[in-house]
Amino acid sequence: MTCIVCKKGTTSPGKVTVTIDKGAIVAVIRGVPAQVCSTCGEEYVDIDTMKDIEKIVLSAQNAGLNIAVQNFKAA
Ligand SMILES: [Zn+2]
């Protein structure tokens, strides 16, 4: 797809690192599948992937962690 940020680049599939700061926990999720703009580097993570990230963050939070670094795993 065409990047909606720079409107010049096109996106291609890649892996990105997503950082989530929920106050009680800061989570860094690595290896998240995303579309990445070849021009400006903007990252597009789809809704289903974000839901999976939410679950990973929630389970880390439930485990009592304040900081979590995890590899992405689809639910
Ligand atoms: Zn772009």
PDB file of the backbone (N, CA, C, O) and the ligand in Angstrom, with CONECT records:
HET     ZN  A 101       1
ATOM      1  N   MET A   1       0.838  -1.201   0.000  1.00  0.00           N
ATOM      2  CA  MET A   1       0.000   0.000   0.000  1.00  0.00           C
ATOM      3  C   MET A   1       0.875   1.254   0.000  1.00  0.00           C
ATOM      4  O   MET A   1       2.066   1.182   0.306  1.00  0.00           O
ATOM      5  N   THR A   2       0.294   2.385  -0.338  1.00  0.00           N
ATOM      6  CA  THR A   2       1.043   3.639  -0.308  1.00  0.00           C
ATOM      7  C   THR A   2       1.024   4.197   1.110  1.00  0.00           C
ATOM      8  O   THR A   2      -0.011   4.194   1.776  1.00  0.00           O
ATOM      9  N   CYS A   3       2.152   4.663   1.550  1.00  0.00           N
ATOM     10  CA  CYS A   3       2.270   5.200   2.908  1.00  0.00           C
ATOM     11  C   CYS A   3       1.363   6.421   3.074  1.00  0.00           C
ATOM     12  O   CYS A   3       1.368   7.317   2.231  1.00  0.00           O
ATOM     13  N   ILE A   4       0.581   6.457   4.166  1.00  0.00           N
ATOM     14  CA  ILE A   4      -0.320   7.598   4.363  1.00  0.00           C
ATOM     15  C   ILE A   4       0.370   8.748   5.094  1.00  0.00           C
ATOM     16  O   ILE A   4      -0.201   9.830   5.232  1.00  0.00           O
ATOM     17  N   VAL A   5       1.591   8.515   5.561  1.00  0.00           N
ATOM     18  CA  VAL A   5       2.321   9.585   6.256  1.00  0.00           C
ATOM     19  C   VAL A   5       3.082  10.445   5.248  1.00  0.00           C
ATOM     20  O   VAL A   5       2.906  11.663   5.211  1.00  0.00           O
ATOM     21  N   CYS A   6       3.926   9.814   4.433  1.00  0.00           N
ATOM     22  CA  CYS A   6       4.729  10.599   3.484  1.00  0.00           C
ATOM     23  C   CYS A   6       4.087  10.641   2.093  1.00  0.00           C
ATOM     24  O   CYS A   6       4.448  11.467   1.255  1.00  0.00           O
ATOM     25  N   LYS A   7       3.133   9.741   1.865  1.00  0.00           N
ATOM     26  CA  LYS A   7       2.404   9.667   0.594  1.00  0.00           C
ATOM     27  C   LYS A   7       3.296   9.420  -0.618  1.00  0.00           C
ATOM     28  O   LYS A   7       2.855   9.573  -1.757  1.00  0.00           O
ATOM     29  N   LYS A   8       4.532   9.043  -0.382  1.00  0.00           N
ATOM     30  CA  LYS A   8       5.456   8.783  -1.488  1.00  0.00           C
ATOM     31  C   LYS A   8       5.898   7.327  -1.505  1.00  0.00           C
ATOM     32  O   LYS A   8       5.964   6.691  -2.557  1.00  0.00           O
ATOM     33  N   GLY A   9       6.196   6.822  -0.330  1.00  0.00           N
ATOM     34  CA  GLY A   9       6.737   5.473  -0.239  1.00  0.00           C
ATOM     35  C   GLY A   9       5.654   4.424  -0.341  1.00  0.00           C
ATOM     36  O   GLY A   9       4.465   4.708  -0.199  1.00  0.00           O
ATOM     37  N   THR A  10       6.095   3.202  -0.591  1.00  0.00           N
ATOM     38  CA  THR A  10       5.180   2.080  -0.500  1.00  0.00           C
ATOM     39  C   THR A  10       5.663   1.195   0.640  1.00  0.00           C
ATOM     40  O   THR A  10       6.844   1.180   0.984  1.00  0.00           O
ATOM     41  N   THR A  11       4.728   0.468   1.209  1.00  0.00           N
ATOM     42  CA  THR A  11       5.082  -0.354   2.359  1.00  0.00           C
ATOM     43  C   THR A  11       5.372  -1.776   1.922  1.00  0.00           C
ATOM     44  O   THR A  11       4.830  -2.266   0.932  1.00  0.00           O
ATOM     45  N   SER A  12       6.230  -2.421   2.674  1.00  0.00           N
ATOM     46  CA  SER A  12       6.487  -3.836   2.449  1.00  0.00           C
ATOM     47  C   SER A  12       6.551  -4.534   3.796  1.00  0.00           C
ATOM     48  O   SER A  12       6.834  -3.905   4.816  1.00  0.00           O
ATOM     49  N   PRO A  13       6.285  -5.856   3.800  1.00  0.00           N
ATOM     50  CA  PRO A  13       6.239  -6.574   5.074  1.00  0.00           C
ATOM     51  C   PRO A  13       7.598  -6.598   5.762  1.00  0.00           C
ATOM     52  O   PRO A  13       8.629  -6.785   5.117  1.00  0.00           O
ATOM     53  N   GLY A  14       7.587  -6.411   7.060  1.00  0.00           N
ATOM     54  CA  GLY A  14       8.819  -6.469   7.834  1.00  0.00           C
ATOM     55  C   GLY A  14       8.513  -6.788   9.277  1.00  0.00           C
ATOM     56  O   GLY A  14       7.369  -7.051   9.646  1.00  0.00           O
ATOM     57  N   LYS A  15       9.556  -6.761  10.090  1.00  0.00           N
ATOM     58  CA  LYS A  15       9.399  -7.002  11.526  1.00  0.00           C
ATOM     59  C   LYS A  15       9.843  -5.746  12.264  1.00  0.00           C
ATOM     60  O   LYS A  15      10.884  -5.164  11.960  1.00  0.00           O
ATOM     61  N   VAL A  16       9.034  -5.338  13.240  1.00  0.00           N
ATOM     62  CA  VAL A  16       9.351  -4.130  13.991  1.00  0.00           C
ATOM     63  C   VAL A  16       9.308  -4.419  15.491  1.00  0.00           C
ATOM     64  O   VAL A  16       8.836  -5.467  15.931  1.00  0.00           O
ATOM     65  N   THR A  17       9.812  -3.465  16.252  1.00  0.00           N
ATOM     66  CA  THR A  17       9.738  -3.536  17.708  1.00  0.00           C
ATOM     67  C   THR A  17       8.704  -2.519  18.174  1.00  0.00           C
ATOM     68  O   THR A  17       8.769  -1.344  17.812  1.00  0.00           O
ATOM     69  N   VAL A  18       7.754  -2.976  18.974  1.00  0.00           N
ATOM     70  CA  VAL A  18       6.682  -2.107  19.458  1.00  0.00           C
ATOM     71  C   VAL A  18       6.858  -1.899  20.959  1.00  0.00           C
ATOM     72  O   VAL A  18       7.018  -2.859  21.713  1.00  0.00           O
ATOM     73  N   THR A  19       6.828  -0.654  21.378  1.00  0.00           N
ATOM     74  CA  THR A  19       6.923  -0.337  22.809  1.00  0.00           C
ATOM     75  C   THR A  19       5.564   0.150  23.298  1.00  0.00           C
ATOM     76  O   THR A  19       4.973   1.063  22.720  1.00  0.00           O
ATOM     77  N   ILE A  20       5.078  -0.467  24.366  1.00  0.00           N
ATOM     78  CA  ILE A  20       3.786  -0.106  24.945  1.00  0.00           C
ATOM     79  C   ILE A  20       4.031   0.398  26.364  1.00  0.00           C
ATOM     80  O   ILE A  20       4.622  -0.307  27.182  1.00  0.00           O
ATOM     81  N   ASP A  21       3.583   1.603  26.652  1.00  0.00           N
ATOM     82  CA  ASP A  21       3.694   2.152  28.002  1.00  0.00           C
ATOM     83  C   ASP A  21       2.295   2.305  28.569  1.00  0.00           C
ATOM     84  O   ASP A  21       1.550   3.210  28.192  1.00  0.00           O
ATOM     85  N   LYS A  22       1.944   1.394  29.495  1.00  0.00           N
ATOM     86  CA  LYS A  22       0.593   1.438  30.064  1.00  0.00           C
ATOM     87  C   LYS A  22       0.597   2.011  31.472  1.00  0.00           C
ATOM     88  O   LYS A  22      -0.394   1.901  32.193  1.00  0.00           O
ATOM     89  N   GLY A  23       1.695   2.616  31.862  1.00  0.00           N
ATOM     90  CA  GLY A  23       1.773   3.177  33.203  1.00  0.00           C
ATOM     91  C   GLY A  23       2.267   2.149  34.203  1.00  0.00           C
ATOM     92  O   GLY A  23       3.359   2.282  34.754  1.00  0.00           O
ATOM     93  N   ALA A  24       1.451   1.110  34.438  1.00  0.00           N
ATOM     94  CA  ALA A  24       1.838   0.061  35.375  1.00  0.00           C
ATOM     95  C   ALA A  24       2.950  -0.807  34.802  1.00  0.00           C
ATOM     96  O   ALA A  24       3.736  -1.400  35.541  1.00  0.00           O
ATOM     97  N   ILE A  25       3.004  -0.872  33.491  1.00  0.00           N
ATOM     98  CA  ILE A  25       3.999  -1.726  32.840  1.00  0.00           C
ATOM     99  C   ILE A  25       4.469  -1.082  31.537  1.00  0.00           C
ATOM    100  O   ILE A  25       3.698  -0.472  30.797  1.00  0.00           O
ATOM    101  N   VAL A  26       5.752  -1.244  31.296  1.00  0.00           N
ATOM    102  CA  VAL A  26       6.315  -0.852  30.005  1.00  0.00           C
ATOM    103  C   VAL A  26       6.753  -2.140  29.325  1.00  0.00           C
ATOM    104  O   VAL A  26       7.567  -2.894  29.858  1.00  0.00           O
ATOM    105  N   ALA A  27       6.209  -2.378  28.155  1.00  0.00           N
ATOM    106  CA  ALA A  27       6.524  -3.618  27.460  1.00  0.00           C
ATOM    107  C   ALA A  27       7.146  -3.324  26.098  1.00  0.00           C
ATOM    108  O   ALA A  27       6.703  -2.439  25.366  1.00  0.00           O
ATOM    109  N   VAL A  28       8.165  -4.080  25.791  1.00  0.00           N
ATOM    110  CA  VAL A  28       8.818  -3.990  24.492  1.00  0.00           C
ATOM    111  C   VAL A  28       8.601  -5.322  23.793  1.00  0.00           C
ATOM    112  O   VAL A  28       9.067  -6.360  24.263  1.00  0.00           O
ATOM    113  N   ILE A  29       7.899  -5.294  22.679  1.00  0.00           N
ATOM    114  CA  ILE A  29       7.593  -6.525  21.952  1.00  0.00           C
ATOM    115  C   ILE A  29       8.402  -6.507  20.661  1.00  0.00           C
ATOM    116  O   ILE A  29       8.274  -5.602  19.837  1.00  0.00           O
ATOM    117  N   ARG A  30       9.224  -7.513  20.511  1.00  0.00           N
ATOM    118  CA  ARG A  30      10.102  -7.570  19.343  1.00  0.00           C
ATOM    119  C   ARG A  30       9.564  -8.557  18.317  1.00  0.00           C
ATOM    120  O   ARG A  30       8.812  -9.476  18.641  1.00  0.00           O
ATOM    121  N   GLY A  31       9.972  -8.338  17.068  1.00  0.00           N
ATOM    122  CA  GLY A  31       9.594  -9.256  16.000  1.00  0.00           C
ATOM    123  C   GLY A  31       8.133  -9.181  15.618  1.00  0.00           C
ATOM    124  O   GLY A  31       7.539 -10.177  15.205  1.00  0.00           O
ATOM    125  N   VAL A  32       7.547  -7.989  15.758  1.00  0.00           N
ATOM    126  CA  VAL A  32       6.136  -7.820  15.415  1.00  0.00           C
ATOM    127  C   VAL A  32       5.989  -7.649  13.905  1.00  0.00           C
ATOM    128  O   VAL A  32       6.641  -6.788  13.315  1.00  0.00           O
ATOM    129  N   PRO A  33       5.141  -8.459  13.277  1.00  0.00           N
ATOM    130  CA  PRO A  33       4.945  -8.298  11.837  1.00  0.00           C
ATOM    131  C   PRO A  33       4.238  -6.976  11.540  1.00  0.00           C
ATOM    132  O   PRO A  33       3.250  -6.632  12.188  1.00  0.00           O
ATOM    133  N   ALA A  34       4.751  -6.249  10.564  1.00  0.00           N
ATOM    134  CA  ALA A  34       4.175  -4.942  10.228  1.00  0.00           C
ATOM    135  C   ALA A  34       4.481  -4.626   8.776  1.00  0.00           C
ATOM    136  O   ALA A  34       5.331  -5.256   8.147  1.00  0.00           O
ATOM    137  N   GLN A  35       3.774  -3.642   8.263  1.00  0.00           N
ATOM    138  CA  GLN A  35       4.098  -3.079   6.965  1.00  0.00           C
ATOM    139  C   GLN A  35       4.972  -1.857   7.238  1.00  0.00           C
ATOM    140  O   GLN A  35       4.609  -0.995   8.037  1.00  0.00           O
ATOM    141  N   VAL A  36       6.116  -1.788   6.578  1.00  0.00           N
ATOM    142  CA  VAL A  36       7.062  -0.704   6.837  1.00  0.00           C
ATOM    143  C   VAL A  36       7.260   0.110   5.566  1.00  0.00           C
ATOM    144  O   VAL A  36       7.499  -0.443   4.492  1.00  0.00           O
ATOM    145  N   CYS A  37       7.159   1.441   5.700  1.00  0.00           N
ATOM    146  CA  CYS A  37       7.339   2.325   4.551  1.00  0.00           C
ATOM    147  C   CYS A  37       8.805   2.347   4.141  1.00  0.00           C
ATOM    148  O   CYS A  37       9.699   2.500   4.972  1.00  0.00           O
ATOM    149  N   SER A  38       9.029   2.191   2.842  1.00  0.00           N
ATOM    150  CA  SER A  38      10.410   2.151   2.341  1.00  0.00           C
ATOM    151  C   SER A  38      11.033   3.546   2.327  1.00  0.00           C
ATOM    152  O   SER A  38      12.256   3.674   2.264  1.00  0.00           O
ATOM    153  N   THR A  39      10.219   4.576   2.386  1.00  0.00           N
ATOM    154  CA  THR A  39      10.740   5.947   2.305  1.00  0.00           C
ATOM    155  C   THR A  39      10.936   6.580   3.687  1.00  0.00           C
ATOM    156  O   THR A  39      12.030   7.046   4.003  1.00  0.00           O
ATOM    157  N   CYS A  40       9.890   6.600   4.505  1.00  0.00           N
ATOM    158  CA  CYS A  40       9.996   7.307   5.793  1.00  0.00           C
ATOM    159  C   CYS A  40      10.112   6.360   6.981  1.00  0.00           C
ATOM    160  O   CYS A  40      10.377   6.803   8.099  1.00  0.00           O
ATOM    161  N   GLY A  41       9.918   5.068   6.754  1.00  0.00           N
ATOM    162  CA  GLY A  41      10.078   4.116   7.848  1.00  0.00           C
ATOM    163  C   GLY A  41       8.873   3.983   8.753  1.00  0.00           C
ATOM    164  O   GLY A  41       8.936   3.286   9.766  1.00  0.00           O
ATOM    165  N   GLU A  42       7.765   4.643   8.406  1.00  0.00           N
ATOM    166  CA  GLU A  42       6.542   4.510   9.207  1.00  0.00           C
ATOM    167  C   GLU A  42       6.127   3.039   9.271  1.00  0.00           C
ATOM    168  O   GLU A  42       6.216   2.301   8.290  1.00  0.00           O
ATOM    169  N   GLU A  43       5.666   2.637  10.474  1.00  0.00           N
ATOM    170  CA  GLU A  43       5.308   1.240  10.682  1.00  0.00           C
ATOM    171  C   GLU A  43       3.794   1.102  10.833  1.00  0.00           C
ATOM    172  O   GLU A  43       3.165   1.854  11.578  1.00  0.00           O
ATOM    173  N   TYR A  44       3.227   0.151  10.132  1.00  0.00           N
ATOM    174  CA  TYR A  44       1.784  -0.101  10.216  1.00  0.00           C
ATOM    175  C   TYR A  44       1.555  -1.494  10.769  1.00  0.00           C
ATOM    176  O   TYR A  44       1.888  -2.494  10.133  1.00  0.00           O
ATOM    177  N   VAL A  45       0.981  -1.547  11.963  1.00  0.00           N
ATOM    178  CA  VAL A  45       0.673  -2.833  12.594  1.00  0.00           C
ATOM    179  C   VAL A  45      -0.832  -3.022  12.511  1.00  0.00           C
ATOM    180  O   VAL A  45      -1.589  -2.121  12.874  1.00  0.00           O
ATOM    181  N   ASP A  46      -1.274  -4.179  12.040  1.00  0.00           N
ATOM    182  CA  ASP A  46      -2.724  -4.341  11.875  1.00  0.00           C
ATOM    183  C   ASP A  46      -3.436  -4.622  13.203  1.00  0.00           C
ATOM    184  O   ASP A  46      -2.809  -4.958  14.208  1.00  0.00           O
ATOM    185  N   ILE A  47      -4.755  -4.476  13.172  1.00  0.00           N
ATOM    186  CA  ILE A  47      -5.585  -4.546  14.385  1.00  0.00           C
ATOM    187  C   ILE A  47      -5.440  -5.890  15.108  1.00  0.00           C
ATOM    188  O   ILE A  47      -5.313  -5.936  16.331  1.00  0.00           O
ATOM    189  N   ASP A  48      -5.460  -6.982  14.335  1.00  0.00           N
ATOM    190  CA  ASP A  48      -5.351  -8.303  14.960  1.00  0.00           C
ATOM    191  C   ASP A  48      -4.009  -8.464  15.669  1.00  0.00           C
ATOM    192  O   ASP A  48      -3.933  -9.046  16.751  1.00  0.00           O
ATOM    193  N   THR A  49      -2.952  -7.941  15.046  1.00  0.00           N
ATOM    194  CA  THR A  49      -1.632  -8.015  15.661  1.00  0.00           C
ATOM    195  C   THR A  49      -1.593  -7.181  16.939  1.00  0.00           C
ATOM    196  O   THR A  49      -0.991  -7.587  17.933  1.00  0.00           O
ATOM    197  N   MET A  50      -2.240  -6.008  16.908  1.00  0.00           N
ATOM    198  CA  MET A  50      -2.291  -5.172  18.114  1.00  0.00           C
ATOM    199  C   MET A  50      -3.027  -5.894  19.242  1.00  0.00           C
ATOM    200  O   MET A  50      -2.660  -5.765  20.410  1.00  0.00           O
ATOM    201  N   LYS A  51      -4.066  -6.652  18.889  1.00  0.00           N
ATOM    202  CA  LYS A  51      -4.807  -7.408  19.911  1.00  0.00           C
ATOM    203  C   LYS A  51      -3.906  -8.469  20.547  1.00  0.00           C
ATOM    204  O   LYS A  51      -3.939  -8.682  21.759  1.00  0.00           O
ATOM    205  N   ASP A  52      -3.100  -9.130  19.709  1.00  0.00           N
ATOM    206  CA  ASP A  52      -2.157 -10.124  20.228  1.00  0.00           C
ATOM    207  C   ASP A  52      -1.131  -9.460  21.152  1.00  0.00           C
ATOM    208  O   ASP A  52      -0.757 -10.017  22.184  1.00  0.00           O
ATOM    209  N   ILE A  53      -0.683  -8.261  20.763  1.00  0.00           N
ATOM    210  CA  ILE A  53       0.267  -7.517  21.597  1.00  0.00           C
ATOM    211  C   ILE A  53      -0.364  -7.187  22.942  1.00  0.00           C
ATOM    212  O   ILE A  53       0.267  -7.333  23.989  1.00  0.00           O
ATOM    213  N   GLU A  54      -1.622  -6.738  22.904  1.00  0.00           N
ATOM    214  CA  GLU A  54      -2.344  -6.426  24.140  1.00  0.00           C
ATOM    215  C   GLU A  54      -2.361  -7.626  25.091  1.00  0.00           C
ATOM    216  O   GLU A  54      -2.176  -7.479  26.299  1.00  0.00           O
ATOM    217  N   LYS A  55      -2.588  -8.822  24.520  1.00  0.00           N
ATOM    218  CA  LYS A  55      -2.640 -10.035  25.345  1.00  0.00           C
ATOM    219  C   LYS A  55      -1.281 -10.326  25.972  1.00  0.00           C
ATOM    220  O   LYS A  55      -1.196 -10.708  27.140  1.00  0.00           O
ATOM    221  N   ILE A  56      -0.216 -10.143  25.186  1.00  0.00           N
ATOM    222  CA  ILE A  56       1.138 -10.380  25.704  1.00  0.00           C
ATOM    223  C   ILE A  56       1.434  -9.410  26.848  1.00  0.00           C
ATOM    224  O   ILE A  56       1.980  -9.801  27.879  1.00  0.00           O
ATOM    225  N   VAL A  57       1.066  -8.137  26.653  1.00  0.00           N
ATOM    226  CA  VAL A  57       1.313  -7.120  27.680  1.00  0.00           C
ATOM    227  C   VAL A  57       0.509  -7.430  28.944  1.00  0.00           C
ATOM    228  O   VAL A  57       1.009  -7.311  30.063  1.00  0.00           O
ATOM    229  N   LEU A  58      -0.751  -7.832  28.737  1.00  0.00           N
ATOM    230  CA  LEU A  58      -1.621  -8.139  29.867  1.00  0.00           C
ATOM    231  C   LEU A  58      -1.097  -9.314  30.682  1.00  0.00           C
ATOM    232  O   LEU A  58      -1.120  -9.276  31.912  1.00  0.00           O
ATOM    233  N   SER A  59      -0.626 -10.353  30.006  1.00  0.00           N
ATOM    234  CA  SER A  59      -0.142 -11.514  30.753  1.00  0.00           C
ATOM    235  C   SER A  59       1.155 -11.185  31.483  1.00  0.00           C
ATOM    236  O   SER A  59       1.405 -11.711  32.567  1.00  0.00           O
ATOM    237  N   ALA A  60       1.987 -10.315  30.896  1.00  0.00           N
ATOM    238  CA  ALA A  60       3.204  -9.884  31.593  1.00  0.00           C
ATOM    239  C   ALA A  60       2.838  -9.053  32.822  1.00  0.00           C
ATOM    240  O   ALA A  60       3.461  -9.170  33.877  1.00  0.00           O
ATOM    241  N   GLN A  61       1.815  -8.213  32.663  1.00  0.00           N
ATOM    242  CA  GLN A  61       1.351  -7.379  33.775  1.00  0.00           C
ATOM    243  C   GLN A  61       0.782  -8.257  34.889  1.00  0.00           C
ATOM    244  O   GLN A  61       1.041  -8.025  36.070  1.00  0.00           O
ATOM    245  N   ASN A  62      -0.001  -9.274  34.496  1.00  0.00           N
ATOM    246  CA  ASN A  62      -0.578 -10.191  35.470  1.00  0.00           C
ATOM    247  C   ASN A  62       0.485 -10.999  36.200  1.00  0.00           C
ATOM    248  O   ASN A  62       0.280 -11.453  37.326  1.00  0.00           O
ATOM    249  N   ALA A  63       1.641 -11.172  35.528  1.00  0.00           N
ATOM    250  CA  ALA A  63       2.745 -11.898  36.154  1.00  0.00           C
ATOM    251  C   ALA A  63       3.524 -11.005  37.117  1.00  0.00           C
ATOM    252  O   ALA A  63       4.485 -11.443  37.750  1.00  0.00           O
ATOM    253  N   GLY A  64       3.093  -9.743  37.218  1.00  0.00           N
ATOM    254  CA  GLY A  64       3.699  -8.836  38.190  1.00  0.00           C
ATOM    255  C   GLY A  64       4.912  -8.085  37.680  1.00  0.00           C
ATOM    256  O   GLY A  64       5.662  -7.506  38.465  1.00  0.00           O
ATOM    257  N   LEU A  65       5.110  -8.091  36.366  1.00  0.00           N
ATOM    258  CA  LEU A  65       6.265  -7.400  35.795  1.00  0.00           C
ATOM    259  C   LEU A  65       5.975  -5.907  35.627  1.00  0.00           C
ATOM    260  O   LEU A  65       4.841  -5.511  35.355  1.00  0.00           O
ATOM    261  N   ASN A  66       7.011  -5.089  35.793  1.00  0.00           N
ATOM    262  CA  ASN A  66       6.915  -3.659  35.514  1.00  0.00           C
ATOM    263  C   ASN A  66       7.509  -3.334  34.146  1.00  0.00           C
ATOM    264  O   ASN A  66       7.101  -2.394  33.464  1.00  0.00           O
ATOM    265  N   ILE A  67       8.483  -4.148  33.781  1.00  0.00           N
ATOM    266  CA  ILE A  67       9.131  -4.000  32.480  1.00  0.00           C
ATOM    267  C   ILE A  67       9.193  -5.388  31.850  1.00  0.00           C
ATOM    268  O   ILE A  67       9.614  -6.352  32.489  1.00  0.00           O
ATOM    269  N   ALA A  68       8.777  -5.478  30.613  1.00  0.00           N
ATOM    270  CA  ALA A  68       8.815  -6.773  29.951  1.00  0.00           C
ATOM    271  C   ALA A  68       9.382  -6.602  28.537  1.00  0.00           C
ATOM    272  O   ALA A  68       9.001  -5.686  27.808  1.00  0.00           O
ATOM    273  N   VAL A  69      10.279  -7.480  28.175  1.00  0.00           N
ATOM    274  CA  VAL A  69      10.785  -7.533  26.807  1.00  0.00           C
ATOM    275  C   VAL A  69      10.467  -8.930  26.293  1.00  0.00           C
ATOM    276  O   VAL A  69      10.982  -9.927  26.799  1.00  0.00           O
ATOM    277  N   GLN A  70       9.611  -8.981  25.280  1.00  0.00           N
ATOM    278  CA  GLN A  70       9.140 -10.281  24.810  1.00  0.00           C
ATOM    279  C   GLN A  70       9.193 -10.343  23.296  1.00  0.00           C
ATOM    280  O   GLN A  70       9.124  -9.324  22.609  1.00  0.00           O
ATOM    281  N   ASN A  71       9.316 -11.549  22.797  1.00  0.00           N
ATOM    282  CA  ASN A  71       9.194 -11.749  21.364  1.00  0.00           C
ATOM    283  C   ASN A  71       7.733 -11.924  21.020  1.00  0.00           C
ATOM    284  O   ASN A  71       6.984 -12.571  21.752  1.00  0.00           O
ATOM    285  N   PHE A  72       7.328 -11.342  19.896  1.00  0.00           N
ATOM    286  CA  PHE A  72       5.936 -11.434  19.490  1.00  0.00           C
ATOM    287  C   PHE A  72       5.559 -12.871  19.155  1.00  0.00           C
ATOM    288  O   PHE A  72       6.319 -13.609  18.528  1.00  0.00           O
ATOM    289  N   LYS A  73       4.363 -13.241  19.593  1.00  0.00           N
ATOM    290  CA  LYS A  73       3.839 -14.559  19.280  1.00  0.00           C
ATOM    291  C   LYS A  73       2.355 -14.389  19.032  1.00  0.00           C
ATOM    292  O   LYS A  73       1.633 -13.899  19.900  1.00  0.00           O
ATOM    293  N   ALA A  74       1.893 -14.784  17.868  1.00  0.00           N
ATOM    294  CA  ALA A  74       0.470 -14.665  17.556  1.00  0.00           C
ATOM    295  C   ALA A  74      -0.330 -15.597  18.444  1.00  0.00           C
ATOM    296  O   ALA A  74       0.072 -16.737  18.677  1.00  0.00           O
ATOM    297  N   ALA A  75      -1.474 -15.110  18.947  1.00  0.00           N
ATOM    298  CA  ALA A  75      -2.298 -15.905  19.850  1.00  0.00           C
ATOM    299  C   ALA A  75      -3.026 -16.990  19.082  1.00  0.00           C
ATOM    300  O   ALA A  75      -3.775 -17.768  19.673  1.00  0.00           O
TER     301      ALA A  75
HETATM  302 ZN    ZN A 101       6.217   6.850   4.361  1.00  0.00          ZN2+
END
